Every structure is written in C-alpha cells, then in structure tokens.
Amino acid sequence: MSRLNVGNVDRALRILVGLALIILAATSTIGLWGYVGVIPLLTGLAARCPLYSALGIATTSR
C-alpha cells in the first residue's frame, strides 16, 4: 500500500473545498471549471496526493 501523505487538517480542507467547488459548478454559480474540485476531493478522501509524493512533502504527523 502507498504511504499516506495528507494529514487530517489538510484532508478536511481538501474535502470541503472540493465539495464546495463541485456544488458551485453544479448550480451554475461558477463555470464548468469548478468541477476541478474533483481533484482535491479525491486526494482528500484517499489521504494521498501524487504531487506531494513527487515533491517529497507530507502533512501527516508520522
């Protein structure tokens, strides 16, 4: 299994921002670009970010 590199606070923020962007896009409040919120939503749910891995970053406490 891959190592988790997204901490709890980071995860919560990613999930909230992702959901907010998707909801705003679905209600036509912002343009279709709001569906980019799928990326932070998925990385928050998985607790793993490929960009963090590539850059050697981890926000976990371990």
PDBQT receptor file of N, H, CA, C and O in Angstrom, charges set to zero:
ATOM      1  N   MET A   1       0.849  -1.193   0.000  1.00  0.00    +0.000 N 
ATOM      2  CA  MET A   1       0.000   0.000   0.000  1.00  0.00    +0.000 C 
ATOM      3  C   MET A   1       0.880   1.238   0.000  1.00  0.00    +0.000 C 
ATOM      4  O   MET A   1       1.935   1.257   0.635  1.00  0.00    +0.000 OA
ATOM      5  N   SER A   2       0.458   2.251  -0.698  1.00  0.00    +0.000 N 
ATOM      6  H   SER A   2      -0.399   2.236  -1.214  1.00  0.00    +0.000 HD
ATOM      7  CA  SER A   2       1.189   3.509  -0.738  1.00  0.00    +0.000 C 
ATOM      8  C   SER A   2       1.084   4.235   0.588  1.00  0.00    +0.000 C 
ATOM      9  O   SER A   2       0.102   4.101   1.318  1.00  0.00    +0.000 OA
ATOM     10  N   ARG A   3       2.107   4.997   0.878  1.00  0.00    +0.000 N 
ATOM     11  H   ARG A   3       2.904   5.105   0.285  1.00  0.00    +0.000 HD
ATOM     12  CA  ARG A   3       2.087   5.745   2.120  1.00  0.00    +0.000 C 
ATOM     13  C   ARG A   3       1.162   6.951   2.014  1.00  0.00    +0.000 C 
ATOM     14  O   ARG A   3       1.100   7.631   0.990  1.00  0.00    +0.000 OA
ATOM     15  N   LEU A   4       0.451   7.190   3.102  1.00  0.00    +0.000 N 
ATOM     16  H   LEU A   4       0.501   6.638   3.934  1.00  0.00    +0.000 HD
ATOM     17  CA  LEU A   4      -0.436   8.346   3.163  1.00  0.00    +0.000 C 
ATOM     18  C   LEU A   4       0.427   9.575   3.405  1.00  0.00    +0.000 C 
ATOM     19  O   LEU A   4       1.347   9.536   4.221  1.00  0.00    +0.000 OA
ATOM     20  N   ASN A   5       0.138  10.657   2.706  1.00  0.00    +0.000 N 
ATOM     21  H   ASN A   5      -0.610  10.688   2.043  1.00  0.00    +0.000 HD
ATOM     22  CA  ASN A   5       0.947  11.862   2.868  1.00  0.00    +0.000 C 
ATOM     23  C   ASN A   5       0.095  13.120   3.069  1.00  0.00    +0.000 C 
ATOM     24  O   ASN A   5       0.609  14.236   2.987  1.00  0.00    +0.000 OA
ATOM     25  N   VAL A   6      -1.187  12.945   3.328  1.00  0.00    +0.000 N 
ATOM     26  H   VAL A   6      -1.604  12.039   3.395  1.00  0.00    +0.000 HD
ATOM     27  CA  VAL A   6      -2.079  14.077   3.565  1.00  0.00    +0.000 C 
ATOM     28  C   VAL A   6      -2.644  13.941   4.978  1.00  0.00    +0.000 C 
ATOM     29  O   VAL A   6      -3.346  12.979   5.288  1.00  0.00    +0.000 OA
ATOM     30  N   GLY A   7      -2.327  14.919   5.828  1.00  0.00    +0.000 N 
ATOM     31  H   GLY A   7      -1.757  15.701   5.576  1.00  0.00    +0.000 HD
ATOM     32  CA  GLY A   7      -2.777  14.892   7.220  1.00  0.00    +0.000 C 
ATOM     33  C   GLY A   7      -4.253  15.209   7.374  1.00  0.00    +0.000 C 
ATOM     34  O   GLY A   7      -4.930  15.564   6.410  1.00  0.00    +0.000 OA
ATOM     35  N   ASN A   8      -4.741  15.075   8.598  1.00  0.00    +0.000 N 
ATOM     36  H   ASN A   8      -4.191  14.786   9.382  1.00  0.00    +0.000 HD
ATOM     37  CA  ASN A   8      -6.177  15.234   8.867  1.00  0.00    +0.000 C 
ATOM     38  C   ASN A   8      -6.714  16.622   8.544  1.00  0.00    +0.000 C 
ATOM     39  O   ASN A   8      -7.774  16.741   7.930  1.00  0.00    +0.000 OA
ATOM     40  N   VAL A   9      -6.007  17.668   8.943  1.00  0.00    +0.000 N 
ATOM     41  H   VAL A   9      -5.146  17.572   9.442  1.00  0.00    +0.000 HD
ATOM     42  CA  VAL A   9      -6.475  19.037   8.651  1.00  0.00    +0.000 C 
ATOM     43  C   VAL A   9      -6.446  19.282   7.152  1.00  0.00    +0.000 C 
ATOM     44  O   VAL A   9      -7.389  19.838   6.588  1.00  0.00    +0.000 OA
ATOM     45  N   ASP A  10      -5.371  18.871   6.515  1.00  0.00    +0.000 N 
ATOM     46  H   ASP A  10      -4.605  18.420   6.973  1.00  0.00    +0.000 HD
ATOM     47  CA  ASP A  10      -5.235  19.001   5.063  1.00  0.00    +0.000 C 
ATOM     48  C   ASP A  10      -6.363  18.241   4.356  1.00  0.00    +0.000 C 
ATOM     49  O   ASP A  10      -6.954  18.745   3.401  1.00  0.00    +0.000 OA
ATOM     50  N   ARG A  11      -6.654  17.029   4.831  1.00  0.00    +0.000 N 
ATOM     51  H   ARG A  11      -6.173  16.620   5.607  1.00  0.00    +0.000 HD
ATOM     52  CA  ARG A  11      -7.737  16.219   4.247  1.00  0.00    +0.000 C 
ATOM     53  C   ARG A  11      -9.077  16.927   4.351  1.00  0.00    +0.000 C 
ATOM     54  O   ARG A  11      -9.822  17.013   3.375  1.00  0.00    +0.000 OA
ATOM     55  N   ALA A  12      -9.380  17.436   5.548  1.00  0.00    +0.000 N 
ATOM     56  H   ALA A  12      -8.775  17.366   6.341  1.00  0.00    +0.000 HD
ATOM     57  CA  ALA A  12     -10.663  18.114   5.771  1.00  0.00    +0.000 C 
ATOM     58  C   ALA A  12     -10.802  19.319   4.853  1.00  0.00    +0.000 C 
ATOM     59  O   ALA A  12     -11.860  19.531   4.260  1.00  0.00    +0.000 OA
ATOM     60  N   LEU A  13      -9.744  20.105   4.734  1.00  0.00    +0.000 N 
ATOM     61  H   LEU A  13      -8.884  19.933   5.215  1.00  0.00    +0.000 HD
ATOM     62  CA  LEU A  13      -9.795  21.288   3.857  1.00  0.00    +0.000 C 
ATOM     63  C   LEU A  13      -9.977  20.893   2.395  1.00  0.00    +0.000 C 
ATOM     64  O   LEU A  13     -10.758  21.515   1.675  1.00  0.00    +0.000 OA
ATOM     65  N   ARG A  14      -9.261  19.868   1.961  1.00  0.00    +0.000 N 
ATOM     66  H   ARG A  14      -8.627  19.363   2.546  1.00  0.00    +0.000 HD
ATOM     67  CA  ARG A  14      -9.391  19.415   0.574  1.00  0.00    +0.000 C 
ATOM     68  C   ARG A  14     -10.814  18.939   0.278  1.00  0.00    +0.000 C 
ATOM     69  O   ARG A  14     -11.382  19.263  -0.765  1.00  0.00    +0.000 OA
ATOM     70  N   ILE A  15     -11.378  18.172   1.201  1.00  0.00    +0.000 N 
ATOM     71  H   ILE A  15     -10.917  17.909   2.048  1.00  0.00    +0.000 HD
ATOM     72  CA  ILE A  15     -12.739  17.656   1.008  1.00  0.00    +0.000 C 
ATOM     73  C   ILE A  15     -13.742  18.798   0.968  1.00  0.00    +0.000 C 
ATOM     74  O   ILE A  15     -14.613  18.822   0.099  1.00  0.00    +0.000 OA
ATOM     75  N   LEU A  16     -13.633  19.743   1.893  1.00  0.00    +0.000 N 
ATOM     76  H   LEU A  16     -12.925  19.723   2.599  1.00  0.00    +0.000 HD
ATOM     77  CA  LEU A  16     -14.561  20.888   1.921  1.00  0.00    +0.000 C 
ATOM     78  C   LEU A  16     -14.446  21.750   0.672  1.00  0.00    +0.000 C 
ATOM     79  O   LEU A  16     -15.457  22.115   0.073  1.00  0.00    +0.000 OA
ATOM     80  N   VAL A  17     -13.225  22.076   0.278  1.00  0.00    +0.000 N 
ATOM     81  H   VAL A  17     -12.403  21.780   0.765  1.00  0.00    +0.000 HD
ATOM     82  CA  VAL A  17     -13.023  22.910  -0.912  1.00  0.00    +0.000 C 
ATOM     83  C   VAL A  17     -13.496  22.173  -2.159  1.00  0.00    +0.000 C 
ATOM     84  O   VAL A  17     -14.146  22.762  -3.022  1.00  0.00    +0.000 OA
ATOM     85  N   GLY A  18     -13.174  20.894  -2.254  1.00  0.00    +0.000 N 
ATOM     86  H   GLY A  18     -12.646  20.415  -1.553  1.00  0.00    +0.000 HD
ATOM     87  CA  GLY A  18     -13.607  20.104  -3.406  1.00  0.00    +0.000 C 
ATOM     88  C   GLY A  18     -15.116  20.053  -3.532  1.00  0.00    +0.000 C 
ATOM     89  O   GLY A  18     -15.665  20.273  -4.612  1.00  0.00    +0.000 OA
ATOM     90  N   LEU A  19     -15.792  19.762  -2.417  1.00  0.00    +0.000 N 
ATOM     91  H   LEU A  19     -15.346  19.584  -1.540  1.00  0.00    +0.000 HD
ATOM     92  CA  LEU A  19     -17.257  19.716  -2.443  1.00  0.00    +0.000 C 
ATOM     93  C   LEU A  19     -17.855  21.085  -2.777  1.00  0.00    +0.000 C 
ATOM     94  O   LEU A  19     -18.807  21.178  -3.551  1.00  0.00    +0.000 OA
ATOM     95  N   ALA A  20     -17.295  22.138  -2.195  1.00  0.00    +0.000 N 
ATOM     96  H   ALA A  20     -16.521  22.063  -1.566  1.00  0.00    +0.000 HD
ATOM     97  CA  ALA A  20     -17.805  23.485  -2.463  1.00  0.00    +0.000 C 
ATOM     98  C   ALA A  20     -17.691  23.826  -3.940  1.00  0.00    +0.000 C 
ATOM     99  O   ALA A  20     -18.639  24.343  -4.530  1.00  0.00    +0.000 OA
ATOM    100  N   LEU A  21     -16.539  23.543  -4.544  1.00  0.00    +0.000 N 
ATOM    101  H   LEU A  21     -15.769  23.123  -4.064  1.00  0.00    +0.000 HD
ATOM    102  CA  LEU A  21     -16.361  23.840  -5.966  1.00  0.00    +0.000 C 
ATOM    103  C   LEU A  21     -17.323  23.039  -6.834  1.00  0.00    +0.000 C 
ATOM    104  O   LEU A  21     -17.901  23.573  -7.781  1.00  0.00    +0.000 OA
ATOM    105  N   ILE A  22     -17.492  21.770  -6.515  1.00  0.00    +0.000 N 
ATOM    106  H   ILE A  22     -17.022  21.337  -5.746  1.00  0.00    +0.000 HD
ATOM    107  CA  ILE A  22     -18.398  20.922  -7.304  1.00  0.00    +0.000 C 
ATOM    108  C   ILE A  22     -19.839  21.411  -7.172  1.00  0.00    +0.000 C 
ATOM    109  O   ILE A  22     -20.567  21.465  -8.164  1.00  0.00    +0.000 OA
ATOM    110  N   ILE A  23     -20.252  21.764  -5.969  1.00  0.00    +0.000 N 
ATOM    111  H   ILE A  23     -19.661  21.720  -5.164  1.00  0.00    +0.000 HD
ATOM    112  CA  ILE A  23     -21.618  22.269  -5.757  1.00  0.00    +0.000 C 
ATOM    113  C   ILE A  23     -21.821  23.583  -6.494  1.00  0.00    +0.000 C 
ATOM    114  O   ILE A  23     -22.856  23.782  -7.131  1.00  0.00    +0.000 OA
ATOM    115  N   LEU A  24     -20.843  24.483  -6.415  1.00  0.00    +0.000 N 
ATOM    116  H   LEU A  24     -20.003  24.322  -5.898  1.00  0.00    +0.000 HD
ATOM    117  CA  LEU A  24     -20.962  25.768  -7.110  1.00  0.00    +0.000 C 
ATOM    118  C   LEU A  24     -21.026  25.569  -8.632  1.00  0.00    +0.000 C 
ATOM    119  O   LEU A  24     -21.765  26.272  -9.322  1.00  0.00    +0.000 OA
ATOM    120  N   ALA A  25     -20.260  24.623  -9.143  1.00  0.00    +0.000 N 
ATOM    121  H   ALA A  25     -19.660  24.052  -8.582  1.00  0.00    +0.000 HD
ATOM    122  CA  ALA A  25     -20.300  24.346 -10.584  1.00  0.00    +0.000 C 
ATOM    123  C   ALA A  25     -21.636  23.708 -10.969  1.00  0.00    +0.000 C 
ATOM    124  O   ALA A  25     -22.204  24.043 -12.009  1.00  0.00    +0.000 OA
ATOM    125  N   ALA A  26     -22.138  22.798 -10.145  1.00  0.00    +0.000 N 
ATOM    126  H   ALA A  26     -21.677  22.526  -9.300  1.00  0.00    +0.000 HD
ATOM    127  CA  ALA A  26     -23.395  22.106 -10.453  1.00  0.00    +0.000 C 
ATOM    128  C   ALA A  26     -24.591  23.058 -10.432  1.00  0.00    +0.000 C 
ATOM    129  O   ALA A  26     -25.571  22.836 -11.142  1.00  0.00    +0.000 OA
ATOM    130  N   THR A  27     -24.515  24.112  -9.624  1.00  0.00    +0.000 N 
ATOM    131  H   THR A  27     -23.719  24.292  -9.047  1.00  0.00    +0.000 HD
ATOM    132  CA  THR A  27     -25.604  25.077  -9.542  1.00  0.00    +0.000 C 
ATOM    133  C   THR A  27     -25.388  26.270 -10.468  1.00  0.00    +0.000 C 
ATOM    134  O   THR A  27     -26.110  27.263 -10.384  1.00  0.00    +0.000 OA
ATOM    135  N   SER A  28     -24.405  26.173 -11.341  1.00  0.00    +0.000 N 
ATOM    136  H   SER A  28     -23.818  25.365 -11.409  1.00  0.00    +0.000 HD
ATOM    137  CA  SER A  28     -24.070  27.233 -12.312  1.00  0.00    +0.000 C 
ATOM    138  C   SER A  28     -23.705  28.554 -11.656  1.00  0.00    +0.000 C 
ATOM    139  O   SER A  28     -23.821  29.608 -12.281  1.00  0.00    +0.000 OA
ATOM    140  N   THR A  29     -23.267  28.509 -10.411  1.00  0.00    +0.000 N 
ATOM    141  H   THR A  29     -23.173  27.652  -9.904  1.00  0.00    +0.000 HD
ATOM    142  CA  THR A  29     -22.810  29.729  -9.737  1.00  0.00    +0.000 C 
ATOM    143  C   THR A  29     -21.454  30.136 -10.291  1.00  0.00    +0.000 C 
ATOM    144  O   THR A  29     -21.169  31.322 -10.458  1.00  0.00    +0.000 OA
ATOM    145  N   ILE A  30     -20.628  29.149 -10.571  1.00  0.00    +0.000 N 
ATOM    146  H   ILE A  30     -20.859  28.186 -10.436  1.00  0.00    +0.000 HD
ATOM    147  CA  ILE A  30     -19.351  29.387 -11.242  1.00  0.00    +0.000 C 
ATOM    148  C   ILE A  30     -19.359  28.523 -12.493  1.00  0.00    +0.000 C 
ATOM    149  O   ILE A  30     -20.256  27.700 -12.674  1.00  0.00    +0.000 OA
ATOM    150  N   GLY A  31     -18.385  28.701 -13.340  1.00  0.00    +0.000 N 
ATOM    151  H   GLY A  31     -17.656  29.369 -13.193  1.00  0.00    +0.000 HD
ATOM    152  CA  GLY A  31     -18.349  27.953 -14.591  1.00  0.00    +0.000 C 
ATOM    153  C   GLY A  31     -18.015  26.487 -14.402  1.00  0.00    +0.000 C 
ATOM    154  O   GLY A  31     -17.880  25.992 -13.283  1.00  0.00    +0.000 OA
ATOM    155  N   LEU A  32     -17.888  25.821 -15.512  1.00  0.00    +0.000 N 
ATOM    156  H   LEU A  32     -17.997  26.224 -16.421  1.00  0.00    +0.000 HD
ATOM    157  CA  LEU A  32     -17.570  24.398 -15.500  1.00  0.00    +0.000 C 
ATOM    158  C   LEU A  32     -16.208  24.104 -14.875  1.00  0.00    +0.000 C 
ATOM    159  O   LEU A  32     -15.951  22.978 -14.450  1.00  0.00    +0.000 OA
ATOM    160  N   TRP A  33     -15.334  25.113 -14.817  1.00  0.00    +0.000 N 
ATOM    161  H   TRP A  33     -15.543  26.028 -15.162  1.00  0.00    +0.000 HD
ATOM    162  CA  TRP A  33     -14.017  24.902 -14.216  1.00  0.00    +0.000 C 
ATOM    163  C   TRP A  33     -14.130  24.462 -12.760  1.00  0.00    +0.000 C 
ATOM    164  O   TRP A  33     -13.181  23.901 -12.211  1.00  0.00    +0.000 OA
ATOM    165  N   GLY A  34     -15.265  24.706 -12.134  1.00  0.00    +0.000 N 
ATOM    166  H   GLY A  34     -16.036  25.161 -12.580  1.00  0.00    +0.000 HD
ATOM    167  CA  GLY A  34     -15.468  24.315 -10.749  1.00  0.00    +0.000 C 
ATOM    168  C   GLY A  34     -15.401  22.817 -10.534  1.00  0.00    +0.000 C 
ATOM    169  O   GLY A  34     -15.173  22.358  -9.415  1.00  0.00    +0.000 OA
ATOM    170  N   TYR A  35     -15.599  22.051 -11.599  1.00  0.00    +0.000 N 
ATOM    171  H   TYR A  35     -15.784  22.424 -12.508  1.00  0.00    +0.000 HD
ATOM    172  CA  TYR A  35     -15.500  20.598 -11.474  1.00  0.00    +0.000 C 
ATOM    173  C   TYR A  35     -14.066  20.129 -11.243  1.00  0.00    +0.000 C 
ATOM    174  O   TYR A  35     -13.830  18.941 -11.023  1.00  0.00    +0.000 OA
ATOM    175  N   VAL A  36     -13.113  21.051 -11.291  1.00  0.00    +0.000 N 
ATOM    176  H   VAL A  36     -13.305  22.016 -11.470  1.00  0.00    +0.000 HD
ATOM    177  CA  VAL A  36     -11.739  20.723 -10.914  1.00  0.00    +0.000 C 
ATOM    178  C   VAL A  36     -11.703  20.357  -9.421  1.00  0.00    +0.000 C 
ATOM    179  O   VAL A  36     -10.715  19.807  -8.936  1.00  0.00    +0.000 OA
ATOM    180  N   GLY A  37     -12.776  20.664  -8.710  1.00  0.00    +0.000 N 
ATOM    181  H   GLY A  37     -13.579  21.111  -9.105  1.00  0.00    +0.000 HD
ATOM    182  CA  GLY A  37     -12.905  20.297  -7.304  1.00  0.00    +0.000 C 
ATOM    183  C   GLY A  37     -12.878  18.794  -7.072  1.00  0.00    +0.000 C 
ATOM    184  O   GLY A  37     -12.723  18.343  -5.937  1.00  0.00    +0.000 OA
ATOM    185  N   VAL A  38     -13.029  18.018  -8.134  1.00  0.00    +0.000 N 
ATOM    186  H   VAL A  38     -13.155  18.383  -9.056  1.00  0.00    +0.000 HD
ATOM    187  CA  VAL A  38     -12.937  16.559  -8.018  1.00  0.00    +0.000 C 
ATOM    188  C   VAL A  38     -11.528  16.164  -7.559  1.00  0.00    +0.000 C 
ATOM    189  O   VAL A  38     -11.365  15.189  -6.825  1.00  0.00    +0.000 OA
ATOM    190  N   ILE A  39     -10.527  16.908  -7.983  1.00  0.00    +0.000 N 
ATOM    191  H   ILE A  39     -10.659  17.700  -8.579  1.00  0.00    +0.000 HD
ATOM    192  CA  ILE A  39      -9.140  16.565  -7.636  1.00  0.00    +0.000 C 
ATOM    193  C   ILE A  39      -8.889  16.689  -6.137  1.00  0.00    +0.000 C 
ATOM    194  O   ILE A  39      -8.453  15.715  -5.524  1.00  0.00    +0.000 OA
ATOM    195  N   PRO A  40      -9.146  17.856  -5.512  1.00  0.00    +0.000 N 
ATOM    196  CA  PRO A  40      -8.924  17.901  -4.063  1.00  0.00    +0.000 C 
ATOM    197  C   PRO A  40      -9.854  16.968  -3.298  1.00  0.00    +0.000 C 
ATOM    198  O   PRO A  40      -9.473  16.445  -2.251  1.00  0.00    +0.000 OA
ATOM    199  N   LEU A  41     -11.058  16.753  -3.796  1.00  0.00    +0.000 N 
ATOM    200  H   LEU A  41     -11.368  17.178  -4.647  1.00  0.00    +0.000 HD
ATOM    201  CA  LEU A  41     -11.977  15.832  -3.135  1.00  0.00    +0.000 C 
ATOM    202  C   LEU A  41     -11.401  14.414  -3.104  1.00  0.00    +0.000 C 
ATOM    203  O   LEU A  41     -11.386  13.773  -2.054  1.00  0.00    +0.000 OA
ATOM    204  N   LEU A  42     -10.935  13.933  -4.237  1.00  0.00    +0.000 N 
ATOM    205  H   LEU A  42     -10.947  14.454  -5.091  1.00  0.00    +0.000 HD
ATOM    206  CA  LEU A  42     -10.385  12.579  -4.301  1.00  0.00    +0.000 C 
ATOM    207  C   LEU A  42      -9.088  12.435  -3.512  1.00  0.00    +0.000 C 
ATOM    208  O   LEU A  42      -8.889  11.431  -2.829  1.00  0.00    +0.000 OA
ATOM    209  N   THR A  43      -8.213  13.422  -3.599  1.00  0.00    +0.000 N 
ATOM    210  H   THR A  43      -8.375  14.237  -4.155  1.00  0.00    +0.000 HD
ATOM    211  CA  THR A  43      -6.960  13.326  -2.842  1.00  0.00    +0.000 C 
ATOM    212  C   THR A  43      -7.230  13.429  -1.344  1.00  0.00    +0.000 C 
ATOM    213  O   THR A  43      -6.510  12.831  -0.544  1.00  0.00    +0.000 OA
ATOM    214  N   GLY A  44      -8.249  14.172  -0.961  1.00  0.00    +0.000 N 
ATOM    215  H   GLY A  44      -8.834  14.658  -1.610  1.00  0.00    +0.000 HD
ATOM    216  CA  GLY A  44      -8.619  14.245   0.452  1.00  0.00    +0.000 C 
ATOM    217  C   GLY A  44      -9.219  12.943   0.946  1.00  0.00    +0.000 C 
ATOM    218  O   GLY A  44      -8.899  12.493   2.047  1.00  0.00    +0.000 OA
ATOM    219  N   LEU A  45     -10.079  12.335   0.155  1.00  0.00    +0.000 N 
ATOM    220  H   LEU A  45     -10.338  12.701  -0.739  1.00  0.00    +0.000 HD
ATOM    221  CA  LEU A  45     -10.689  11.073   0.546  1.00  0.00    +0.000 C 
ATOM    222  C   LEU A  45      -9.655   9.946   0.610  1.00  0.00    +0.000 C 
ATOM    223  O   LEU A  45      -9.737   9.072   1.473  1.00  0.00    +0.000 OA
ATOM    224  N   ALA A  46      -8.693   9.969  -0.294  1.00  0.00    +0.000 N 
ATOM    225  H   ALA A  46      -8.625  10.679  -0.995  1.00  0.00    +0.000 HD
ATOM    226  CA  ALA A  46      -7.667   8.924  -0.340  1.00  0.00    +0.000 C 
ATOM    227  C   ALA A  46      -6.527   9.188   0.642  1.00  0.00    +0.000 C 
ATOM    228  O   ALA A  46      -5.745   8.283   0.934  1.00  0.00    +0.000 OA
ATOM    229  N   ALA A  47      -6.421  10.418   1.156  1.00  0.00    +0.000 N 
ATOM    230  H   ALA A  47      -7.056  11.153   0.919  1.00  0.00    +0.000 HD
ATOM    231  CA  ALA A  47      -5.326  10.822   2.051  1.00  0.00    +0.000 C 
ATOM    232  C   ALA A  47      -3.967  10.670   1.376  1.00  0.00    +0.000 C 
ATOM    233  O   ALA A  47      -2.953  10.456   2.041  1.00  0.00    +0.000 OA
ATOM    234  N   ARG A  48      -3.958  10.781   0.069  1.00  0.00    +0.000 N 
ATOM    235  H   ARG A  48      -4.782  10.955  -0.471  1.00  0.00    +0.000 HD
ATOM    236  CA  ARG A  48      -2.725  10.638  -0.683  1.00  0.00    +0.000 C 
ATOM    237  C   ARG A  48      -2.736  11.603  -1.861  1.00  0.00    +0.000 C 
ATOM    238  O   ARG A  48      -3.707  11.679  -2.614  1.00  0.00    +0.000 OA
ATOM    239  N   CYS A  49      -1.641  12.336  -2.003  1.00  0.00    +0.000 N 
ATOM    240  H   CYS A  49      -0.852  12.275  -1.391  1.00  0.00    +0.000 HD
ATOM    241  CA  CYS A  49      -1.535  13.312  -3.081  1.00  0.00    +0.000 C 
ATOM    242  C   CYS A  49      -0.307  12.988  -3.932  1.00  0.00    +0.000 C 
ATOM    243  O   CYS A  49       0.813  13.007  -3.421  1.00  0.00    +0.000 OA
ATOM    244  N   PRO A  50      -0.496  12.691  -5.216  1.00  0.00    +0.000 N 
ATOM    245  CA  PRO A  50       0.639  12.372  -6.088  1.00  0.00    +0.000 C 
ATOM    246  C   PRO A  50       1.648  13.525  -6.191  1.00  0.00    +0.000 C 
ATOM    247  O   PRO A  50       2.851  13.283  -6.275  1.00  0.00    +0.000 OA
ATOM    248  N   LEU A  51       1.175  14.756  -6.184  1.00  0.00    +0.000 N 
ATOM    249  H   LEU A  51       0.197  14.953  -6.115  1.00  0.00    +0.000 HD
ATOM    250  CA  LEU A  51       2.086  15.891  -6.249  1.00  0.00    +0.000 C 
ATOM    251  C   LEU A  51       2.941  15.975  -4.996  1.00  0.00    +0.000 C 
ATOM    252  O   LEU A  51       4.140  16.240  -5.078  1.00  0.00    +0.000 OA
ATOM    253  N   TYR A  52       2.335  15.754  -3.842  1.00  0.00    +0.000 N 
ATOM    254  H   TYR A  52       1.360  15.539  -3.776  1.00  0.00    +0.000 HD
ATOM    255  CA  TYR A  52       3.102  15.714  -2.591  1.00  0.00    +0.000 C 
ATOM    256  C   TYR A  52       4.166  14.626  -2.667  1.00  0.00    +0.000 C 
ATOM    257  O   TYR A  52       5.302  14.845  -2.245  1.00  0.00    +0.000 OA
ATOM    258  N   SER A  53       3.819  13.467  -3.192  1.00  0.00    +0.000 N 
ATOM    259  H   SER A  53       2.897  13.289  -3.534  1.00  0.00    +0.000 HD
ATOM    260  CA  SER A  53       4.781  12.367  -3.313  1.00  0.00    +0.000 C 
ATOM    261  C   SER A  53       5.949  12.768  -4.196  1.00  0.00    +0.000 C 
ATOM    262  O   SER A  53       7.106  12.511  -3.862  1.00  0.00    +0.000 OA
ATOM    263  N   ALA A  54       5.645  13.397  -5.322  1.00  0.00    +0.000 N 
ATOM    264  H   ALA A  54       4.706  13.605  -5.593  1.00  0.00    +0.000 HD
ATOM    265  CA  ALA A  54       6.702  13.806  -6.260  1.00  0.00    +0.000 C 
ATOM    266  C   ALA A  54       7.635  14.845  -5.643  1.00  0.00    +0.000 C 
ATOM    267  O   ALA A  54       8.831  14.870  -5.933  1.00  0.00    +0.000 OA
ATOM    268  N   LEU A  55       7.072  15.706  -4.784  1.00  0.00    +0.000 N 
ATOM    269  H   LEU A  55       6.100  15.685  -4.549  1.00  0.00    +0.000 HD
ATOM    270  CA  LEU A  55       7.879  16.768  -4.173  1.00  0.00    +0.000 C 
ATOM    271  C   LEU A  55       8.444  16.386  -2.806  1.00  0.00    +0.000 C 
ATOM    272  O   LEU A  55       9.171  17.168  -2.193  1.00  0.00    +0.000 OA
ATOM    273  N   GLY A  56       8.112  15.189  -2.331  1.00  0.00    +0.000 N 
ATOM    274  H   GLY A  56       7.522  14.554  -2.829  1.00  0.00    +0.000 HD
ATOM    275  CA  GLY A  56       8.616  14.746  -1.041  1.00  0.00    +0.000 C 
ATOM    276  C   GLY A  56       7.978  15.448   0.139  1.00  0.00    +0.000 C 
ATOM    277  O   GLY A  56       8.606  15.593   1.187  1.00  0.00    +0.000 OA
ATOM    278  N   ILE A  57       6.736  15.888  -0.015  1.00  0.00    +0.000 N 
ATOM    279  H   ILE A  57       6.225  15.771  -0.867  1.00  0.00    +0.000 HD
ATOM    280  CA  ILE A  57       6.016  16.612   1.028  1.00  0.00    +0.000 C 
ATOM    281  C   ILE A  57       5.048  15.656   1.723  1.00  0.00    +0.000 C 
ATOM    282  O   ILE A  57       4.475  14.768   1.091  1.00  0.00    +0.000 OA
ATOM    283  N   ALA A  58       4.875  15.850   3.025  1.00  0.00    +0.000 N 
ATOM    284  H   ALA A  58       5.340  16.572   3.538  1.00  0.00    +0.000 HD
ATOM    285  CA  ALA A  58       3.874  15.086   3.778  1.00  0.00    +0.000 C 
ATOM    286  C   ALA A  58       3.336  15.977   4.882  1.00  0.00    +0.000 C 
ATOM    287  O   ALA A  58       4.111  16.618   5.593  1.00  0.00    +0.000 OA
ATOM    288  N   THR A  59       2.031  16.026   5.035  1.00  0.00    +0.000 N 
ATOM    289  H   THR A  59       1.402  15.505   4.458  1.00  0.00    +0.000 HD
ATOM    290  CA  THR A  59       1.426  16.820   6.101  1.00  0.00    +0.000 C 
ATOM    291  C   THR A  59       0.905  15.926   7.227  1.00  0.00    +0.000 C 
ATOM    292  O   THR A  59       0.201  16.387   8.125  1.00  0.00    +0.000 OA
ATOM    293  N   THR A  60       1.258  14.651   7.164  1.00  0.00    +0.000 N 
ATOM    294  H   THR A  60       1.830  14.276   6.434  1.00  0.00    +0.000 HD
ATOM    295  CA  THR A  60       0.875  13.738   8.228  1.00  0.00    +0.000 C 
ATOM    296  C   THR A  60       1.770  13.934   9.436  1.00  0.00    +0.000 C 
ATOM    297  O   THR A  60       2.872  14.466   9.306  1.00  0.00    +0.000 OA
ATOM    298  N   SER A  61       1.326  13.523  10.587  1.00  0.00    +0.000 N 
ATOM    299  H   SER A  61       0.430  13.091  10.693  1.00  0.00    +0.000 HD
ATOM    300  CA  SER A  61       2.124  13.691  11.801  1.00  0.00    +0.000 C 
ATOM    301  C   SER A  61       3.164  12.589  11.949  1.00  0.00    +0.000 C 
ATOM    302  O   SER A  61       4.044  12.686  12.805  1.00  0.00    +0.000 OA
ATOM    303  N   ARG A  62       3.079  11.549  11.134  1.00  0.00    +0.000 N 
ATOM    304  H   ARG A  62       2.365  11.471  10.439  1.00  0.00    +0.000 HD
ATOM    305  CA  ARG A  62       4.044  10.444  11.225  1.00  0.00    +0.000 C 
ATOM    306  C   ARG A  62       5.270  10.714  10.425  1.00  0.00    +0.000 C 
ATOM    307  O   ARG A  62       6.181   9.887  10.393  1.00  0.00    +0.000 OA
TER     308      ARG A  62
